[in-house]
């Protein structure tokens, strides 16, 4: 489990070649009060206050275009840090799917 605090912290990252990607990130949080996470190019996902005192899970999807090779990330933080040993933490996954070029194949077979 990666320790997180009140400032944004990278939980997981991927290095990708240039291109457009759909990113799907998920985070499993523990001891995080009103935690929030986001993926590069995606919306912020948040837990309500108090919901992460034991455990909480979040997921979000975003789209990012990299003009050159670069890094995409899942970032998390907790609004409140609880006393030790209840150190807020997060584990996460990040999946990048490269967007392809699609061509209209018509409305049906002849």
Secondary structure by P-SEA (a helix, b strand, c coil): cccccccccccbbbbbcccccbbbbbbbbccccbbbbbcccbbbbbbcccccccbbbbbbcbbbbbcccccccccccccccccccccccccbbbbbbbbbbbcccccccc
